[in-house]
Amino acid sequence: MKTERVVLSVVAIFIGLLVAGVAFFIYQSTRSLNPSKIPTITIANPTPTPALDIYLTVDSPADESVQSTKSLTITGRTTPGATLIVTSDATDQVVTPATNGNYSVTTTLSSGENVISLTAISPSGEEVQKSITITYSTENF
């Protein structure tokens, strides 16, 4: 008699869940929303961070290269109208690139490793910096 009550209880719970599920399905399928009552969410557009309008490239010499002459010519491109500052162990120079942004600057190397820093400053004050490392050596490899 006890097992019959347990089985009957389990069957009653199963039938109750089945009836509740069918009733919920019918309720959801017949329900309709008025589009005018749906709230609209507006997301404020964040202010984008402006990209730098200045660039600086070094065409030659290649970074980490070895030079056998003390005189080194650095060429590349930067933003037209920018001012270029070239700093090395031996010299500091201020260069005005050509109207199209091309530049060529000659600097003197010290013995061993030389870190040359190039900084381009646009007329609006933005700046970008690149560094190259050139090793001066007269040894034959």
Secondary structure, 3 states (H helix, E strand, C coil): CHHHHHHHHHHHHHHHHHHHHHHHHHHHHHCCCCHHHCCCCCCCCCCCCCCCCCCEEEEECCCCEEECCCEEEEEEEECCCCEEEEECCCCEEEECCCCCCEEEEEEECCCEEEEEEEEEECCCCCEEEEEEEEEECCCCC
